Amino acid sequence: MEVWLDEIVNTIRDEFSDLPDIAGVTRITVRLLLAAILGGLLGFEREQKGKSAGLRTHMLVALGAALFVLIPQQAGVSDADLMRVLQGLITGVGFLGAGTIIKSAGGEDVKGLTTAAGIWLTAAIGMAAGLGREATAILSTLLALFILYVIPRFILIFENRIK
């Protein structure tokens, strides 16, 4: 019985060996949390505007993108293989974003392009966080928030001056 118990404990330990030390746990935790938080910031803005893809969607996209980058890194894949993972991720997120785009029956009115672009950018931010490029991920999020919050105000100011 004791031999079986030792074998079970060893098997469980081996199954969780992808995070062998506290530094690895901290690194992965920081990257995943940062991706989710930054995605959440962009999603919060979309949700405030009443868009279909909001806080949770953006958080999950960023977290998923970070995880798709972290897993191959942990597995020790080559840079060329990691690039293929990134290409697949970018394509897959493009399809997800396409689902947010709605075209009117007449084809003149298209809605959801900004949300689709936001989902695509959120995935890129998640990738940056997953790759350990935290400063790039934060800077990209700040620039996106500037575009989403400030640029519409400039447009209104210029439109009012033209009228």
C-alpha positions in Angstrom: 0.0 0.0 0.0 2.8 2.4 0.9 4.5 1.7 -2.5 1.3 2.7 -4.3 1.0 5.9 -2.2 4.6 6.9 -3.0 3.9 6.2 -6.7 0.8 8.3 -6.6 2.5 11.2 -4.8 5.5 11.1 -7.3 3.1 11.0 -10.3 1.2 14.0 -8.9 4.5 15.9 -8.3 5.7 15.1 -11.8 2.4 16.4 -13.3 2.9 19.8 -11.6 6.6 20.0 -12.5 6.0 22.8 -15.1 6.5 25.3 -12.2 9.5 23.8 -10.4 10.4 26.8 -8.2 8.9 30.0 -6.7 10.6 32.2 -9.3 8.8 30.3 -12.1 5.5 30.5 -10.2 5.9 34.2 -9.7 6.9 34.8 -13.3 3.9 33.0 -14.8 1.5 34.6 -12.3 2.7 38.1 -13.0 2.5 37.5 -16.8 -1.0 36.0 -16.7 -2.4 38.5 -14.2 -0.9 41.4 -16.1 -2.5 40.2 -19.4 -5.9 39.8 -17.7 -5.7 43.2 -16.1 -4.6 45.0 -19.2 -7.3 43.2 -21.3 -9.8 44.1 -18.6 -8.9 47.8 -18.9 -9.7 47.8 -22.6 -12.8 45.6 -22.1 -14.1 48.0 -19.4 -14.0 50.9 -22.0 -15.9 48.8 -24.5 -18.4 47.7 -21.9 -18.9 51.4 -20.9 -19.8 52.1 -24.5 -22.3 49.3 -24.5 -20.4 47.0 -26.9 -21.0 43.3 -27.0 -17.4 42.3 -26.3 -16.7 43.9 -23.0 -14.7 43.3 -19.8 -14.8 39.5 -19.5 -14.3 38.9 -23.3 -11.2 41.2 -23.4 -9.8 39.7 -20.2 -10.2 36.2 -21.6 -8.7 37.1 -25.0 -5.6 38.6 -23.3 -5.2 35.8 -20.8 -5.6 33.2 -23.5 -3.1 34.9 -25.8 -0.6 35.0 -22.9 -1.2 31.3 -22.1 -0.7 30.4 -25.8 2.7 32.0 -25.6 3.7 30.7 -22.2 3.0 27.0 -22.9 5.4 26.7 -25.9 8.0 28.7 -24.0 7.7 26.3 -21.1 7.9 23.3 -23.5 11.1 24.7 -24.9 10.0 25.0 -28.5 12.2 26.7 -31.1 11.7 30.3 -32.1 10.4 29.2 -35.5 7.8 27.0 -33.8 6.8 29.8 -31.5 6.3 32.1 -34.5 3.9 29.5 -36.0 2.0 29.5 -32.7 1.8 33.3 -32.9 0.6 33.2 -36.5 -2.1 30.8 -35.6 -3.1 32.9 -32.6 -3.3 36.0 -34.7 -5.5 34.3 -37.3 -7.8 32.8 -34.7 -8.3 36.1 -32.9 -9.1 37.6 -36.3 -12.0 35.2 -36.7 -13.2 36.1 -33.2 -13.0 39.8 -34.0 -14.9 39.2 -37.2 -17.8 37.9 -35.2 -18.2 41.3 -33.6 -18.6 43.1 -37.0 -22.2 43.7 -38.1 -23.1 44.9 -41.6 -26.5 46.4 -42.3 -28.7 44.9 -44.9 -28.0 47.7 -47.3 -24.3 47.4 -46.7 -23.8 51.0 -46.0 -23.5 50.9 -42.2 -20.9 48.7 -40.6 -20.6 48.4 -36.8 -18.2 46.7 -34.5 -14.9 47.5 -36.3 -13.4 49.3 -33.3 -14.4 46.4 -31.0 -12.9 43.9 -33.5 -9.7 45.9 -33.6 -9.7 46.1 -29.8 -10.0 42.3 -29.5 -7.1 41.9 -32.0 -5.0 44.5 -30.0 -6.0 42.8 -26.7 -4.6 39.5 -28.0 -1.3 41.3 -29.0 -1.1 42.8 -25.5 -1.7 39.4 -24.0 1.1 38.0 -26.2 3.5 40.7 -25.1 2.7 40.0 -21.5 3.1 36.3 -22.0 6.5 36.8 -23.7 7.7 38.8 -20.7 7.5 42.2 -22.5 5.5 43.8 -19.7 6.5 47.4 -20.4 5.5 47.0 -24.0 2.2 45.5 -23.0 1.5 48.4 -20.6 2.6 51.1 -23.1 0.3 49.5 -25.8 -2.6 49.5 -23.4 -2.1 53.1 -22.5 -1.9 54.1 -26.2 -5.1 52.1 -26.9 -6.9 53.8 -24.0 -5.7 57.2 -25.3 -7.2 56.3 -28.7 -10.5 55.0 -27.3 -11.0 57.8 -24.8 -9.2 60.9 -26.1 -9.4 60.7 -29.9 -13.3 60.7 -29.9 -13.2 64.0 -27.9 -10.9 65.6 -30.4 -13.1 64.5 -33.3 -16.1 66.1 -31.6 -14.2 69.3 -31.0 -13.1 69.5 -34.7 -16.6 68.6 -36.0 -18.1 71.3 -33.9 -15.6 73.9 -35.2 -16.3 72.9 -38.8 -20.1 73.4 -38.4 
